Structures are given as structure tokens and as C-alpha cells.
Amino acid sequence: MSALRSTLLPGVAALALVCAGTVAVPPSAQAHRHEPPLGTVTDFGVQAEALTLHEGYFGVDGDGRPVVYGIQMGTPGVISVVDPIGRELIRTVQMPGSSGGWGITQASDGRVYGGTYSEGHLYQYDPATDTLTDLGQAVEGQSYIYGLRPGADGRVYGGTYPDAHVFSYSPSEGFHDYGPMVEGEMYAIDTAVDPERQVLWAAIGTGGHLVRLDLATGEKRDIWPAELRGDPNYPYDINLIGDRLFVKRNRLDALVLNPDTGEVIADEFTITSRGTSPLSPDGRYVYFTSTGNQLWRYDLTTDTPEPVLDSSGNPIPAGGPGVGWGFIDGVLYAAIGNYAGQALWYDPATGEYERFTLPFPPQAIDIGNLTAGPDGKVYTNLFINGNLSTLEPDTGTVTTLGRLGQADGFGWHDGLLYAGVYPYGGVLVYDPSQPYQLGTNPRELFRLQDDHGQNRPVAIVSTPTTLYVGSTPDYGQWGGALTAYDHASGTHTVRRNIVPDQGVTSLTLLGTTLWGGTSIFGGGGTEPKATEAKLFTVDTTTGEKTGEFTPVPGAASIDALTVGPDGMLWGLASGTLFVVDPVKKKVKARRDLPGGSSHWQDELFVNPDGFVYASSAGQLLRIHPRTLRATVVRASGTYRLDQDDDGNLWFRDGPRLLRYTPAR
């Protein structure tokens, strides 16, 4: 935890009074002479460092020593080099401008490649010279790189998002774009390559395609079994082992296919790991983690999957899903799980195994969401990693409670914290007065993915009797849901498509009426079916939907709702502020805000100083309650705004937590 720091608000060049670790902004910086001065910003620093290892690749360093290369999430993302035998960290190399990456591999010439997000760059690390090179964007307009695989002559291949391209890179020829694998699809989520035959396979989400690409001619052929096409359980991780193509689907069901025809050779088993191991040195087995995260293998001589047993005849617990595999002197090594550096070795000759830890170094990770609690603490949740921490503002003390999962929505009721967790659409409850123990406190109330096709619960509000949850649909699906959870009985009801083909992204209560705002966007990998976002109302006494209308024509999403200082309904819709008369259900006013929007992560709060504050497209705006004139308080780096009971506004800028205190 770094010391508290204070900064001038952007654009302020005049003198300021510095006091008690904060900066006061002078009246000369104000947008209008009749408005009071702006307040102060206090920087509470990086809230947590944590490990998020997306993938590991077992290779060698510049001296030929066996190592595992790990691509880690961070600010910036890093490639770490670890000795799996000596269990020591050799080095960590930063990838400036990235936040991490989903793919890492080592080419045949020994160079290591990491594919990153959100800028879609390919980084080359040369272990022989210990140098890193940013090769730039692999394909113009593509922001994510997936599924890096080595080919011949130092070449590597990969897939992209958001247009499902496949590309290659070689030091002698640079980048080559093979184009989108399926028009209209977004995710080329993994690849497999046969360098000798010059054939590549691309797993395409979310429509469900498995494309066989002839690298020489450019011919593309979808070999995904016809009966599975369109199934949201799409191909996710793929590995070519000899003349078998192993496919893990995104819900962990596994298939083994003929790589040329797509004929199913084996199915009805699961793979929980990021794909499979390479072929074992004896040419017989392929290893992976399966149900219960036990170590399994596939026998290529009989085409049957089976659990691996130790020397005593017992199943081998891996402790998590495998994220990287390799053989060293005939012994199987695996990097296990994303968040704790677990690892496993297994000797097929003796049946002996060991679970141990590899020293991948924690990194500063962006805050994904935050909430100001009624206990005076501020709760922060790390993006993807999911660790939950608390800050005590008076002392600056940060306490990491444990993993919660990526919380896309927070809400409070009766001193309890409710969290909507991605990617399985879970809703959890946590009692801050009791010890933190995931599974017990917090505990899961219900989940929405499997039965209702929801993966992001993003909006949570509560009446004394009912918790309402607004959610957006799973990958490849349309239609969000409004879920009502009864506090007394512990039961819940789900209303899917309360507005057809739209997600529910914002909620607020006004009397006995629940107001909801929607987004036209479907789950990842889809194009919208609806054309403009809607406001809808629900009578909380009957549970019935009572109305629906468009407050801002053409707006793609209604990102925030609140009861304004005038008792009217205030909202943000794709960067437009609107005010609705809740009785007449008519729009009284609209005002375009500067800068646009960041969709359902924008927020809106009425402050005790009499103004309304909004976060919109990374800006902090102060809005006059009568004129609706917006003053830019902070021009960038303001996300996940929340307001505490004292009227302080909290937000994150990357991994840092900041507080804005309005002038009193």
C-alpha cells in the first residue's frame, strides 16, 4: 500500500491550497462564477497486488534450461520466467501498454511470443539476449490475441477478437493476415497447427464453428459437427495431437475429432484445463484435468479417456485446472490454476506425484468494481482475478479478504453486501461482521447461467422484502433478465426478456415502483437485434411489469438511474442525461454530456452539496440540478463511481482507488 497522494484536478493551472494530503481547487478553475469551488481528490494508491496467470508454456531459456513462461495480468501485463525444477523466479519482463494476455508460446527458433489485450499487440521476448520487442498490432482493428501456436521456421500463429481473424508472424516476413474465419463472428478463441501439412484449425465462438484453414491456398472449411452448430456450448480450447483434434467446449464438455472430416472419435467426458498436454514421450497418452480437477489422460491406442492413478491406485488431485503442460525428462509438469501459482509433477513410470507452488510474482491489477459500504469501508474487487479487499479511509489500511470472483454488480441491504459474479451469473451475499470464508461467508444464493442464459448480474437494488437483480445474457445469446429474490424465503423468480432481446443494465426504486433501464446488446459474440434502449416499470407490490418506453431515441443503453434532487427520475443513456416525470412517464429534459459513455459502468449520484455527479466515459462531471449544465471535475480515469454516506465520491483509475470530496 503506497502512501496517500494528492493531485490537482486536470486542467487546473492556478495556485491551490494544499492541506492534509488533499488538493483544494481554486474558484478560478470553475466553469461558472456563481457555482461553488470544486472539491479535492485524494489518491489512496494501488489497492492490491495479485496473481492472475492466464496461460503457461513449458519451454527452455537461452541456455537450454527447462523453464515455464507465464503470461500474467497486470498494469502493465508481464511475462514471467520460472524454473519449475528449482522452483525459482528467473525474471519478469513488462509488456508496456498491455493489461495482460491470453496466449503465450515459444517458436522453433527459441523466441517467446505473448499476445495481449486490450491493444492486440504481439510481444517478442528473446531469452538468448533477454530483450523484449513490441511488434505492434497483429491485425489492424483487433484488440485481443488468442491461441498462439508455433509453426515451422520460427513462425507463430494466433486468433483475434473482435473479428475472428487468424494471423501469422515470422521474423523474416512479419505479419500475415488470413482474414476472418467466419464472417460476422467475433472470437477466434484458439488455434491448432500442423506445420508439415500447412493446415490450421480455429475454434470460433460464439456461434459454434471449427474452421479448417489450408494455409497454402486459403481454403476454409467448417468441420464442427452439424448437430452442434449454433449451440452456445461452442469450441474453446483445441489441441492437435497426431491425427486427433482435441476440443474442449466452453462449458467443459470434450470431444475428440478427426481433424479433416470432423467425425467424432470420442465424447462424453470433460476437460477443465486450458487444453491438453503434448503427446507423452511414449507416444500413447495425452493428459488433462477433468471433473473435480483430477488428473486424467486419453489413451490414443484405445481412444478412451481415463483417470490417472497414483502408485497406491488412487486418483491424483491436481488442485485446479491445468493452464500449461510440459514433459521434462519423461516427467509430466503442469501449471495449475490462475491465481495461486500451483503446480504438479507426475512420473508415469512410478505413479509418484507432487503438488507444489511456482513463484510467479503478484502484480498490480486494475480494480474491476467497488462499493462504499455502510460500515465506512470501501470494498474493491479486482478485474478477472476477483480478489475482494477493503480500505479504511481514516487510516489508509487495506485488507485483502479473499477471492470472490469478478463482481460486475454490487448492492447493499440490511448491512449485507450482495455481489453479482461473472461468468456464471452467480449472486452471492457477504456479512462483513463475520469472518470471510468463501462458500460460507460469502455464500451463493443462486446462479443464472445454466437455466436462464445470464452471465453478468450488473444491477442490484433492494426493498425491505425483495432483492432485484438486472442481468445481461451469456455469450452468443440475447435477452437479459430481471430476477426477484425473496429475503424471507430465500427463493427467487427470473423474468427473462422482460424487454425482448435486451439486457437489464440499471435499476432504481421510486416509491413502490421499480424502474429498469436496458441495453440493446446481447451476450459476447452477438450483434444487437433491438434498436434502442428502453425504460420499464414494475409494481413491487404485485411483481407485474406496468410500462415501457424510450427516453432517449437511438440510445444503445440506459446505464444509470437514480431519484433526482427534484423527485424526478434521472438517468444516463449512452452519454445523454435525461429527466423523467415518474407520474406522467414523460421526459422533461435531455442534455448531451461531453465525452460519450462507457455504457453500464457509468453512474449517477445526488450529492449533499446539492449537485448531481456523474461518471461518463471516464470523466467525473458535476451537474447543476436546475440548468443541467455539466462541469468537468476530472477529465479522465474516473470509473466505477460510488458515493459514501458522507457524500464522498469514490472511483478507480486502473489499480488505484481515489476519493473526490466536494467543497462543503
Residue pairs with C-beta under 8 A, 6 or more apart in sequence:
1 45
1 46
1 47
1 396
1 397
1 398
2 45
2 46
3 45
3 396
4 21
4 42
4 43
4 44
4 45
4 396
5 21
5 42
5 43
5 45
6 18
6 21
6 22
6 23
6 40
6 41
6 42
6 43
7 23
7 41
7 43
8 16
8 23
8 25
9 23
9 25
9 29
9 38
9 41
9 633
9 634
10 632
10 634
10 635
10 636
11 29
11 632
11 635
12 25
12 26
12 29
14 26
14 28
14 29
15 26
16 23
16 24
16 25
16 26
17 24
17 26
18 24
21 42
22 40
22 41
22 42
22 661
23 40
23 41
24 37
24 39
24 40
24 663
25 37
25 38
25 39
25 40
26 37
27 33
27 37
29 37
29 38
30 36
30 37
30 38
30 631
31 629
31 631
31 632
32 629
32 631
35 624
35 631
36 609
36 663
37 663
38 622
38 631
38 633
38 662
38 663
39 633
39 660
39 661
39 662
39 663
40 660
40 661
40 663
41 634
41 658
41 659
41 660
41 661
42 658
42 659
42 661
43 656
43 657
43 658
44 391
44 393
44 396
44 656
44 657
44 658
44 659
45 656
45 657
46 364
46 655
46 656
47 367
47 380
47 389
47 391
47 398
47 655
47 656
47 657
48 364
48 365
48 380
48 382
48 387
48 389
48 398
48 400
48 655
49 362
49 363
49 364
49 365
50 339
50 362
50 363
50 365
50 382
50 385
50 387
50 400
51 72
51 338
51 339
51 340
51 341
51 360
51 361
51 362
51 363
51 385
52 72
52 73
52 74
52 100
52 338
52 339
52 363
52 365
52 382
52 384
52 385
53 70
53 71
53 72
53 323
53 335
53 337
53 338
53 339
53 341
53 360
54 71
54 72
54 73
54 100
54 101
54 102
54 103
54 323
54 338
55 70
55 71
55 101
55 102
55 103
55 104
55 274
55 323
55 324
56 68
56 69
56 70
56 71
56 104
56 323
56 324
56 335
57 68
57 69
57 70
57 104
57 105
57 106
57 112
57 324
57 326
58 66
58 67
58 68
58 84
58 324
58 325
58 326
58 327
58 328
58 333
59 66
59 67
59 68
59 69
59 106
59 112
59 326
60 66
60 67
60 106
60 110
60 127
61 67
61 81
61 90
61 127
62 110
62 126
62 127
62 128
62 129
62 130
65 83
66 83
66 84
66 85
66 326
66 328
67 81
67 82
67 83
67 84
67 90
67 127
68 81
68 82
68 84
68 324
68 326
68 333
68 335
68 358
69 79
69 80
69 81
69 104
69 106
69 112
69 125
70 79
70 80
70 81
70 82
70 104
70 324
70 335
70 360
71 77
71 78
71 79
71 100
71 101
71 102
71 103
71 104
71 114
72 78
72 79
72 80
72 100
72 360
72 361
72 363
73 99
73 100
73 363
73 365
73 383
73 384
73 385
74 94
74 99
74 100
74 363
74 364
74 365
75 99
75 363
75 364
75 365
75 366
75 654
75 655
76 94
76 95
76 96
76 97
76 98
76 99
77 94
77 95
77 98
77 99
77 100
77 101
77 114
77 116
77 363
78 92
78 93
78 94
78 95
78 361
78 363
79 92
79 93
79 95
79 104
79 112
79 114
79 123
79 125
79 132
80 89
80 91
80 92
80 93
80 360
80 361
81 89
81 90
81 91
81 92
81 93
81 127
82 88
82 89
82 90
82 358
82 359
82 360
83 90
84 326
84 328
84 333
84 343
84 345
84 358
85 328
87 356
87 357
87 358
87 359
88 359
89 359
89 360
89 361
91 130
92 361
93 125
93 132
94 132
95 101
95 114
95 116
95 121
95 123
95 132
95 134
96 134
97 116
97 119
97 121
97 134
98 116
98 117
98 118
98 119
98 121
98 123
99 116
99 117
99 118
99 366
100 116
100 117
100 384
101 114
101 115
101 116
101 117
101 123
101 145
102 115
102 117
102 144
102 145
102 146
102 147
103 114
103 115
103 145
103 146
103 147
103 148
103 158
104 112
104 113
104 114
104 115
104 148
105 112
105 113
105 148
105 149
105 150
105 156
106 112
106 113
106 150
107 113
107 150
107 151
107 154
107 155
107 156
108 150
108 151
108 152
108 153
108 154
108 155
109 153
109 154
109 171
110 126
110 127
110 128
111 124
111 125
111 126
111 127
111 154
111 171
112 124
112 125
112 126
112 127
113 122
113 123
113 124
113 125
113 148
113 156
113 169
114 122
114 123
114 125
114 148
115 121
115 122
115 123
115 138
115 144
115 145
115 146
115 148
115 158
116 122
116 123
116 145
117 143
117 144
117 145
118 143
118 144
119 137
119 143
120 137
120 138
120 139
120 142
120 143
120 144
120 145
120 160
121 134
121 135
121 136
121 137
121 138
121 145
122 135
122 136
122 137
122 138
122 145
122 158
122 169
122 175
123 132
123 133
123 134
123 135
124 132
124 133
124 135
124 171
125 131
125 132
125 133
126 132
126 133
135 169
135 175
138 145
138 158
138 160
138 167
138 169
138 175
139 160
139 163
139 165
139 167
139 175
139 177
141 163
142 160
142 161
142 162
142 163
142 165
143 161
143 162
144 160
144 161
144 162
145 158
145 159
145 160
146 158
146 159
146 160
146 161
146 187
146 188
146 189
146 190
146 191
147 157
147 158
147 159
147 188
147 189
147 190
147 191
147 202
147 203
147 238
148 156
148 157
148 158
148 191
149 156
149 157
149 158
149 191
149 192
149 193
150 156
150 157
150 193
150 195
151 157
151 168
151 193
151 195
152 195
152 196
153 170
153 172
154 170
154 171
154 172
155 168
155 169
155 170
155 173
155 195
156 168
156 169
156 170
157 166
157 167
157 168
157 191
157 193
157 200
158 166
158 167
158 168
158 169
158 191
159 165
159 166
159 167
159 181
159 187
159 188
159 189
159 190
159 191
159 202
159 203
160 166
160 167
160 188
161 186
161 187
161 188
161 189
162 186
162 187
163 180
163 186
164 180
164 181
164 182
164 185
164 186
164 187
164 188
164 202
164 204
165 177
165 178
165 179
165 180
165 181
165 188
166 177
166 178
166 179
166 181
166 188
166 191
166 200
166 202
166 213
167 175
167 176
167 177
167 178
168 175
168 176
168 178
168 215
169 175
169 176
178 200
178 213
178 215
178 218
179 218
181 188
181 202
181 204
181 209
181 211
181 213
181 220
182 204
182 207
182 209
182 211
182 222
184 207
184 527
185 204
185 205
185 206
185 207
185 209
185 525
186 205
186 206
186 524
186 525
187 204
187 205
187 206
187 524
187 525
188 202
188 203
188 204
189 203
189 204
189 205
189 235
189 236
190 202
190 203
190 235
190 236
190 237
190 238
190 275
191 200
191 201
191 202
191 203
191 238
192 200
192 201
192 238
192 239
192 240
192 245
192 259
193 199
193 200
193 201
193 240
194 200
194 240
194 259
198 214
198 215
198 216
199 212
199 213
199 214
199 215
199 259
200 212
200 213
200 215
201 210
201 211
201 212
201 213
201 223
201 238
201 240
201 245
201 259
202 210
202 211
202 213
203 209
203 210
203 234
203 235
203 236
203 237
203 238
203 247
204 210
204 211
204 234
204 235
205 234
205 235
205 236
205 250
205 475
205 476
205 524
205 525
206 232
206 234
206 475
206 476
206 523
206 524
206 525
206 526
207 229
207 230
207 234
207 476
207 525
208 224
208 228
208 229
208 230
208 231
208 232
208 233
208 234
208 235
208 476
209 222
209 224
209 229
209 234
209 235
210 222
210 223
210 224
210 235
210 238
210 247
210 257
210 262
211 220
211 221
211 222
211 223
212 220
212 221
212 222
212 223
212 259
212 260
213 219
213 220
214 220
222 229
223 257
223 259
223 260
223 261
223 262
224 235
224 262
225 255
225 257
225 262
225 264
232 250
232 453
232 474
232 475
232 476
232 477
233 249
233 250
233 251
233 253
234 249
234 250
234 475
234 476
235 247
235 248
235 249
235 250
236 247
236 248
236 249
236 250
237 247
237 248
237 271
237 273
237 274
237 275
238 245
238 246
238 247
238 248
238 275
239 245
239 246
239 275
239 276
239 286
240 246
240 259
241 276
241 278
241 279
241 286
241 300
242 279
242 300
243 258
243 259
244 256
244 257
244 258
244 259
244 265
244 286
244 300
245 256
245 257
245 258
245 259
246 254
246 255
246 256
246 271
246 275
246 276
246 286
246 288
246 298
247 254
247 255
247 256
247 257
248 254
248 271
248 273
248 275
249 255
250 475
252 270
252 271
252 272
253 267
253 270
254 267
254 269
254 270
254 271
254 305
255 264
255 266
255 267
256 264
256 265
256 266
256 267
256 298
256 303
257 263
257 264
257 265
258 265
265 303
266 298
266 303
266 304
266 305
269 290
269 296
269 305
270 290
270 291
271 288
271 289
271 290
272 288
272 289
272 290
272 291
272 293
272 321
272 322
273 288
273 289
273 321
273 322
273 323
273 325
273 334
274 321
274 322
274 323
274 324
275 288
275 325
276 286
276 287
276 288
276 298
276 325
277 286
277 287
277 288
277 322
277 325
277 326
277 327
277 332
277 334
278 286
278 325
278 326
278 327
279 285
279 286
279 300
280 286
280 287
280 297
280 327
280 332
280 348
281 327
281 330
282 348
283 300
284 299
284 300
284 301
285 297
285 298
285 299
285 300
285 348
286 297
286 298
286 300
287 295
287 296
287 297
287 298
287 308
287 322
287 325
287 332
287 334
287 346
288 296
288 297
288 298
288 322
289 295
289 296
289 318
289 320
289 321
289 322
289 334
289 336
290 296
290 305
290 307
292 317
293 317
293 318
293 319
293 320
293 321
294 307
294 308
294 315
294 316
294 317
294 318
295 307
295 308
295 315
295 316
295 317
295 318
295 334
295 344
295 346
295 353
296 305
296 306
296 307
296 308
297 305
297 306
297 308
298 304
298 305
298 306
299 305
299 306
307 315
307 316
308 315
308 316
308 346
309 315
309 316
309 351
310 316
310 351
310 352
310 353
311 350
311 351
311 352
312 351
316 344
316 346
316 353
317 355
318 334
318 336
318 344
318 355
319 336
319 337
319 342
319 344
319 355
320 336
320 337
320 338
320 340
320 342
321 336
321 337
322 334
322 335
322 336
322 344
323 335
323 336
323 337
323 338
324 334
324 335
325 332
325 333
325 334
325 335
326 332
326 333
326 334
327 333
330 347
330 348
330 349
331 345
331 346
331 347
331 348
332 344
332 345
332 346
332 347
332 348
333 343
333 344
333 345
334 343
334 344
334 345
334 346
335 341
335 342
335 343
335 358
336 342
336 343
336 344
336 355
338 385
339 385
339 386
339 403
340 357
341 357
341 358
341 359
341 360
342 355
342 356
342 357
342 358
343 355
343 356
343 357
343 358
344 353
344 354
344 355
344 356
345 353
345 354
345 356
346 352
346 353
347 353
364 655
365 382
365 383
365 384
365 385
365 655
366 382
366 383
366 652
366 654
366 655
367 380
367 381
367 382
367 383
367 640
367 652
367 654
367 655
367 656
367 657
368 381
368 382
368 383
368 384
368 386
368 406
368 407
368 408
368 640
369 380
369 381
369 406
369 407
369 408
369 409
369 410
369 640
370 378
370 379
370 380
370 381
370 410
370 640
370 642
370 650
370 651
370 652
370 657
371 378
371 379
371 410
371 412
371 417
371 642
372 378
372 379
372 642
372 643
372 644
372 645
372 648
372 650
373 379
373 390
373 412
373 417
373 432
374 412
374 415
374 645
375 415
375 432
376 392
376 393
376 394
376 644
376 645
377 390
377 391
377 392
377 393
377 432
378 390
378 391
378 393
378 642
378 644
378 650
378 657
379 388
379 389
379 390
379 410
379 417
380 388
380 389
380 390
380 391
380 652
380 657
381 387
381 388
381 389
381 404
381 406
381 407
381 410
381 419
382 389
382 406
383 406
384 406
385 403
385 406
386 403
386 404
386 405
386 406
386 407
386 421
387 400
387 401
387 402
387 403
387 404
388 400
388 401
388 402
388 403
388 404
388 407
388 430
388 436
389 398
389 399
389 400
389 401
390 398
390 399
390 401
391 397
391 398
391 657
392 399
393 648
393 659
401 436
402 436
402 437
402 438
403 438
404 419
404 421
404 428
404 430
404 438
404 442
405 419
405 421
405 422
405 426
405 428
406 421
406 422
406 423
407 419
407 420
407 421
407 422
408 420
408 421
408 422
408 456
408 457
408 458
409 419
409 420
409 456
409 457
409 458
409 459
409 460
409 469
409 470
410 417
410 418
410 419
410 420
410 460
411 417
411 418
411 460
411 461
411 462
411 467
412 418
412 462
413 462
413 467
413 487
414 487
415 431
415 432
415 433
416 429
416 430
416 431
416 432
417 429
417 430
417 431
417 432
417 442
418 427
418 428
418 429
418 430
418 460
418 462
418 467
419 427
419 428
419 429
419 430
419 442
420 426
420 427
420 456
420 457
420 458
420 460
420 469
420 471
421 427
421 428
421 457
422 455
422 456
423 449
423 455
423 456
424 447
424 449
424 450
424 455
425 447
425 448
425 449
425 452
425 454
425 455
425 456
425 457
425 471
425 474
426 444
426 446
426 447
426 448
426 457
427 444
427 445
427 446
427 447
427 448
427 457
427 460
427 467
427 469
427 483
427 485
428 442
428 443
428 444
428 445
429 442
429 443
429 445
430 436
430 441
430 442
431 441
434 441
435 441
436 442
445 485
445 490
445 492
446 483
446 485
446 492
448 454
448 455
448 457
448 471
448 481
448 483
448 494
449 455
449 474
451 494
452 481
452 483
452 494
452 496
453 473
453 474
453 477
453 479
453 496
453 523
454 471
454 472
454 473
454 474
454 480
454 481
454 494
454 496
455 471
455 472
455 473
455 474
455 475
455 523
456 471
456 472
456 503
457 469
457 470
457 471
457 483
458 470
458 471
458 472
458 503
458 504
458 505
458 600
459 468
459 469
459 470
459 471
459 504
459 505
459 506
459 507
459 516
459 600
460 467
460 468
460 469
460 470
460 507
461 467
461 468
461 507
461 508
461 509
461 514
462 468
462 487
463 509
463 540
464 487
465 486
465 487
465 488
466 484
466 485
466 486
466 487
466 540
467 484
467 485
467 487
468 482
468 483
468 484
468 485
468 507
468 514
469 482
469 483
469 484
469 485
470 480
470 481
470 482
470 483
470 503
470 504
470 505
470 506
470 507
470 516
471 480
471 481
471 482
471 483
471 503
471 504
472 480
472 503
472 504
472 505
472 519
472 521
472 523
472 600
473 479
473 480
473 481
473 503
473 522
473 523
474 523
475 523
475 524
475 525
476 522
476 523
476 524
476 525
476 526
477 522
477 523
477 526
478 501
478 522
478 523
478 526
478 529
479 496
479 497
479 500
479 501
479 502
479 503
479 522
480 496
480 497
480 498
480 499
480 502
480 503
480 504
480 505
480 518
480 519
481 494
481 495
481 496
481 497
481 498
481 504
482 494
482 495
482 498
482 504
482 516
482 538
483 492
483 493
483 494
483 495
484 492
484 493
484 495
484 543
485 491
485 492
486 492
493 543
495 545
498 504
498 516
498 536
498 538
498 545
499 516
499 518
499 530
499 534
499 536
499 548
500 530
501 520
501 522
501 528
501 529
501 530
502 518
502 519
502 520
502 530
502 533
502 534
503 518
503 519
503 521
503 522
504 516
504 517
504 518
504 519
505 517
505 518
505 519
505 557
505 558
505 559
505 599
505 600
506 516
506 517
506 558
506 559
506 560
506 561
506 571
506 600
507 514
507 515
507 516
507 517
507 561
508 514
508 515
508 561
508 562
508 563
508 569
509 515
509 540
509 563
510 563
510 569
510 582
512 539
512 540
512 541
513 537
513 538
513 539
513 540
513 546
513 582
514 537
514 538
514 539
514 540
515 535
515 536
515 537
515 561
515 569
515 582
516 535
516 536
516 537
516 538
516 561
517 533
517 534
517 535
517 557
517 558
517 559
517 560
517 561
517 571
517 573
518 530
518 533
518 534
518 535
518 536
518 557
518 558
519 533
519 556
519 557
519 558
519 599
519 600
520 528
520 529
520 530
520 531
520 532
520 533
520 556
520 557
521 528
521 556
521 557
521 599
522 528
522 529
528 556
531 554
532 550
532 552
532 553
532 554
532 555
532 556
533 550
533 552
533 555
533 556
533 557
533 558
533 573
533 574
534 548
534 549
534 550
534 558
535 548
535 549
535 550
535 551
535 558
535 571
535 580
536 545
536 547
536 548
537 545
537 546
537 547
537 548
537 585
538 544
538 545
538 546
539 546
547 585
549 585
551 558
551 571
551 573
551 578
551 580
551 587
551 590
552 558
552 573
552 574
552 576
552 578
552 587
552 590
555 573
555 574
555 576
556 574
556 599
557 573
557 574
557 597
557 599
557 600
558 571
558 572
558 573
559 571
559 572
559 573
559 574
559 597
559 598
559 599
559 600
559 601
559 602
559 603
560 571
560 572
560 602
560 603
560 604
560 614
561 569
561 570
561 571
561 604
562 569
562 570
562 571
562 604
562 605
562 606
563 569
563 570
563 606
564 570
564 579
564 606
564 612
564 625
565 606
565 610
565 612
565 625
566 579
566 625
567 582
568 579
568 580
568 581
568 582
568 588
569 579
569 580
569 581
569 582
570 577
570 578
570 579
570 580
570 604
570 606
570 612
571 577
571 578
571 579
571 580
571 604
572 578
572 593
572 597
572 602
572 603
572 604
572 614
572 616
574 596
574 597
574 599
575 592
575 593
575 595
575 596
575 597
575 616
575 617
576 590
576 591
576 592
576 593
577 590
577 591
577 592
577 593
577 614
577 623
577 628
577 630
578 587
578 589
578 590
578 591
579 587
579 588
579 589
579 590
579 628
580 586
580 587
580 588
581 587
581 588
589 628
591 628
591 630
593 614
593 616
593 619
593 621
593 630
594 616
594 619
594 621
594 630
594 632
595 616
595 617
595 618
595 619
596 616
596 617
597 616
597 617
598 615
598 616
598 617
598 618
598 639
601 615
601 639
601 640
602 614
602 615
602 616
602 617
602 641
603 614
603 615
603 640
603 641
603 642
604 612
604 613
604 614
605 612
605 613
605 614
605 641
605 642
605 643
605 649
606 612
607 613
607 643
607 647
607 649
607 662
608 647
608 662
609 647
609 662
609 663
609 664
610 625
611 622
611 623
611 624
611 625
611 662
612 622
612 623
612 625
613 620
613 621
613 622
613 623
613 633
613 641
613 643
613 649
613 660
613 662
614 620
614 621
614 623
614 630
614 641
615 621
615 638
615 639
615 640
615 641
615 651
618 636
618 637
618 638
618 639
619 632
619 633
619 634
619 635
619 636
619 638
620 632
620 633
620 634
620 638
620 641
620 649
620 651
620 660
621 630
621 631
621 632
621 633
622 630
622 631
622 633
622 662
623 629
623 630
623 631
624 630
624 631
633 660
634 660
637 653
637 654
638 651
638 653
639 651
639 652
639 653
640 651
640 652
641 649
641 650
641 651
642 649
642 650
642 651
643 649
643 650
644 650
647 661
647 662
648 659
648 660
648 661
648 662
649 659
649 660
649 661
649 662
650 657
650 658
650 659
650 660
651 657
651 658
651 660
652 658
